[in-house]
Amino acid sequence: MRKPLKERIGKEILFFDGGSGTILQAKGLKGGEMPDTWNLTHPEEVMDLNRAYFEAGSHIVNANTFGTTRFHFPGQVEEITTAAITICRKARELAGREDDAYVAVDIGPTGKLLEPMGDLAFEDAVSAFAETIRAGEKAGADLVLIETMTDTMEAKAAVLAAKENSSLPVFVTMTFDEKGQLLTGGSCEAAAVMMEGLGVDGFGLNCSLGPRQMIPVVKRLASVVNVPLLVNPNAGLPRTNRLGQTVYDVQPQEFAALMKEIAACGISAAGGCCGTTPDHIRAEIAAVKTVPFSPCHNRRRTFVTSGSMMVEIGKKPAVIGERINPTGKKRFQQALREKDYNYILSEALAQEDAGASILDVNVGLPDIDEKEIMCQLISRLQSVTSLPLQLDSSDPKVLEAGMRIYNGKPLINSVNAKQETIDAVMPLVKKYGGVLVGLCLDENGIPETAEGRIAAAEKIYEAADRYGISRSDILIDGLAMTISSDPKAAMVTLETIRRIHREYGGLTILGVSNISFGLPQRQLINAAFLTMAFENGLSAAIMNPNQELMMASWRSFLALRNMDENFQEYISSYAGSSNDALVLKADHTKPIDNAPMGLKDAVARGMKEQAALSARNELSEKEPLTVINESIVPALDEVGRGFEKGTIYLPQLLMAADAAKAAFDEVKSAMRGTDRKIKGKVILATVKGDIHDIGKNIVKVMLENYGYTVLDLGRDVDPQVIAEAAVSEHIRLVGLSALMTTTVKAMEETIQLLREKAPSVKVVVGGAVLTQEYADQIGADHYAKDAMETVRYADEVFSGEE
Amino acid sequence: MKPIPRKEVLRYLGCRKKDGVSEEAERLVEEVCAELESRCLPRHVQQVVPIAFRDEDTILLCEETIQSKDLFRNLKGCDQAVLLAATLGPECDRIQRRAAAVSMARAAAVQAAGAAMIEAYVNEVCQEIHQQALAQGKHDHPRFSPGYGDLSLSVQLLFSRVLSMPRTIGVSLTDSYLMVPSKSVTALIGLSNTPPDCLFTGCENCDRGEDCSYRREV
């Protein structure tokens, strides 16, 4: 009787099969043909291939389903998958391996890129993989092997599909280059940590590299994860022969010798990929079997990751930026309500530039759809920053939605010792992976003593044990409370941190800013408290990285504690900075008196920081509307006219627009409610099928500067969505952009639909391939050759309104 | 690879004459070019395939037929073609999105510098192909990309499949056959045993004429 695979993996070394493409080609498969079709047309040949690997000694043989998804075989997935699994099972029987060998339903990449970079929705990927996996399990597969993945999000979609639609063990192998990176830029360690978090039964690498190039990558993986490691190399690096065919040169004996070396790194399964044959596998088994099995050790390292990088927690204190949070911040709240994501993204980038290593993301406002905004924001943040995120919400549903689409292993903020929150949050962490913040409070509130808080922490640790979450993936929050209302508060917090660190060897976290509430010059208290907390063993601080004094305390601590090698961080931050730099940076909200340049000049010359400064100066003397009408608008007009005349080019026009925007931001915060007069509301969209959006974004910035509100529907937008928005928002002007000749057709369809649903709407079109002639052909009201012309046309359309 | 040609970047930004470009704008372009040069890792994949013809507009390769009069004309006399795909990788797009969050001027400069960089990279690869062709006594024809003239963008599917683009260089196609990462190029380079007829390429071969703001000064 065959033992369940889960009882064997990680306890002995198992062997996978090898390459199939080249072998099937030798049997007559054509270059452009999908091997999967052969399950139906050439079942005997496929069976011979499977059987040869079972006979060579492979424990796990892939059914021929690598490309079987609805994207390549719409309507045929079940038929092809069932045939493949049936063939592979028959081959196992014929080879006499029923007692100890397993059939894998093989899942390769879809070939499509997931949103937000590509156009495949995450849940569509999950459901496509699920279709193949369900068919595979039904036909009798013993495991799911997800392989040759180059994108961690696609691998995650496949893992979730497997876990949610089958009870089979799940193995994942991904494809890295010689530097141990994915083609998407992610590191092998970050990918491994993420997959381990998702609870896969084995993780490793396949394809692209030969065994020699894989050795260093395997060693790196072995030092960060505990999950059983799988290694399926090609027979060397690919080479193109004189006939233009791809060939692999490493012969079975050499392959086997190298695999023996890899086996000694502590792997749990070995096999082969492109160019390897049953002979390679046979030689590999003979060689590797002589190596004593040395599985991964029980490491207790803690990592949070993004799709491309990871941050270790515990080695040295980490800084978590707290600024993406609407609490007490009017401008931020407004940005959330208006879905002004660029404002929030710029807050994120500023914290990254200031030196934060992780960013907290909290979007809790009573009157918004927190779940939707959280997901939108995670996806946008992850497309501009590679820092890992801390998902922060009191609503487990929001946390789950965020964890599902997060690329990496996030920090989760938070759980506490209340049974209710434990039961709501811990299963999510177990399923999706994450490092969990545990607040030291329980059903009775926040304990006043360190003993009380430690008891709460212990309850959280015990719950983690029950849910199968490693204690190293829990950060205990000792809760920093305001000293002005309880002078002993800081002492209790520090004692809690110290005892978790010393007595439990645990990791800790604190939101430090609260401590000084109600006192003047709060930064002074915060910075001192931060240093004290670090000295008591604090592993991570949630704080404002834009406050230079806080960052200075952190950097100084690292330097004093020998955690900053060669003082690199310290010196690169402070070498050459003047004495008042700290003070200046620390309080940049104050107007600066002697700004040398007028606002008008600053905008016209496109000097962004200067424009903001000068605007602040002018606002201290003049009414906001005067600043707009007498300085910003005239400067914009001057540049705009120069652009139209051809004396000024696009870069200057845009730099002026950026500077104007910075000035407007200052005016906005000075106005507090009494808004600038809005000329009108305009929809902008890049049409269906087109993913270029820079032209549209340029037009958006220009329109906004000239006093329009822009409803930006994004790129690749369905005509229906545009028409519906035009109707529901009572829009008078729609701007459509298309870059490709092929997508001008979608533009035409959009215009037709608008004519039908919203006949009073005017449509202005633009984009690299458009001409006046084209615009007339597709029935647009106006062709704008650049952003300025769109502004002028909008002025014309809305001129009757005033 | 060689540095990004700054002149081309300015041309993509619509700066038709060098004077009139402000110091600030030039500094921005310089900064952005340096950033792309240090952070993007261009990759390419290529494969030589036999080709044949039918009628006046049909090319046969890799078990498929391509309909295109313009490509047919370009490949006249060829018995082989190099299928080429090249990309700057995802970092360029990431840099552009980052820029877009804080400054449109910077985003536009990244877009232009990325375009100039991938063009320059593809030109370098084509130069290598030219040398290899010479060494084998072959003549290479000007590169021709899906979307040029009457060659349908859907031909991208063939490139993607034959070159395994997602796996080899990390380039995927959208449903409308656009490539992600966006700074990617596919092209077909014909190889013939006799020199090709004189063929114009680039702006000289485009019927858009003088009204195009990206037109190279001839």
Interface residues (C-beta under 8 A of the other chain):
Chain A: K30 G31 G32 E33 P109 G111 K112 L113 M117 G118 D119 T148 T150 T175 L182 L183 T184 G185 C207 S208 T240 G244 N342 L345 S346 L349 S383 V384 T385 S386 R605 G606 M607 K608 T647 I648 Y649 L650 P651 Q652 L654 M655 A657 D658 K688 G689 D690 I691 H692 I694 N697 I698 V701 D716 M740 T741 T742 T743 A768 T771 K785
Chain B: L13 G14 C15 R16 G20 V21 S22 E24 A25 L28 V29 Q47 V48 V49 C62 E63 E64 G89 P90 E91 D93 R94 Q96 R97 R98 A100 A101 V102 S103 M104 A105 R106 A107 A108 A109 Q111 G147 L153 S160 R161 V162 P166 R167 I169 G170 S172 L173 T174 D175 S176 Y177 L178 V180 P181 S182 D211 S213 Y214
